[in-house]
Amino acid sequence: MHLPRCLLIPLALAATGWVGLAQAKLPAPPLSDEQKAAAEVAKAKAAHQAKVDAYLTCKAAERAAANYFRNHPQATKPTDAPACNDPGPFVPPAAGGAPASTPAATAPAPAKKS
């Protein structure tokens, strides 16, 4: 039995649609306390890595700006450029669920020496 192409294509599309409905997403299983803690640590590590990446980008921008101003002495240097803040080493979150507050995280960054 041969079906004409004008019927075969809509039939194939309908069949794939029904297959897609049959593969609905199942709810995630409940997480244990260890899995929740591991997810929290992974989330904190990712946030810290984002801060480290921003710091490294800032330092690279400072080097590029210093090179530009060294090669173009007539250019005016901005006076309101923000300083790069080193995020420091990674500190895992506290077991209570709140992030650990360290004095190094709240202290201002040391002044840059020229």
N, C-alpha and C positions, 0 to 999 in steps of 0.2 A: 504494500500500500504506500503510495507516494502522496504526500501532502504538498499542495502548492506552497511556494515560498511566502506568499502573502499571509498564509496561515501559520507557517512554521516559526517565523520570527516572533510574532506576538505570543505564541504558545511557549516558546523557549523563555521569553522574558517573564511571563507569568509564573513559570515553574521556578525560575531563580528567585522571584519575589517570595514565593511560599517557602523556599528553603531558607531565605534570610529571616523570615518570621519564626521559623522553627529553631533557629540558633540564637534565641534571645539571650541577653546577658544575665547570668545568674548573680544573685547578691553575694558579696564577699563574705567569707566565713568570719566569725568573731575572732578578734586577735587576743592572744594571751598577753599577760603583763610583760613577759620578756620581749615579745614581738613589738608591743607598744613602746617599750623603752628603747629597743633597737631602732625603731622608726624615728623616735624623737632624737636620738643621737645622730642618725643619718641626716635628718633635717637640719640639726644644728651644724653639722660638718659642712653641709652644702651652703648654708648661710655664711659661715665663716670663710669658706673658699671664695664666695662671691666678694666678701670684703677684702680678702687678700688680692684677688684679681683686680679690684678697683684700685687698691693701693699700688700695685705694680704698674697699672696703666697710668696712674697719676705720676709716679716716679719717672716713667718713660716720657711723659709729656713735659715734665720739668727739665729732663735732659735735652729734649728736642728744643724747648724754648731757650735754654741756656746756650745751645749751639747757634740758634737763630740770632740771638742778641749779641753773641760773640762775633758772628760774621756780618751783622748789620748794626754797627754802632750808632747810626743815626736813628734807629727805631726807638720809640719810647717804651719803657718797661711798664707793665701794669702794676699798680700798687695794691690792688685789692684781690690778688690771686690767692685762692684758698690753699692752706698747707695740706700736705699729704699726711693722713693719720694711719700709723702702723697699727693693724688690728691685734698684733701680738700672737702668741701661740694659741692653739685651739684648747679651750677648756670645755670638757663635756658638761651637759646640763646636770643640775642637781637631781637627786632621786625623787624629790617631791614634785617635780613637774615644772617648777619655775626655773628659768635660766640662772646660772650662778652669777652673782654680781661680784666682780673682782675689783680691787682698787686700781689695777692697771687699766681696766676697761673704762673707768670713769675719770681717770686722771687726764689732764690735757697733755697733748703731745709736746715733747721737748722742742725748744726753739732750734731752728736750723742754723748751723754755723756756716758762714760764708768762707 
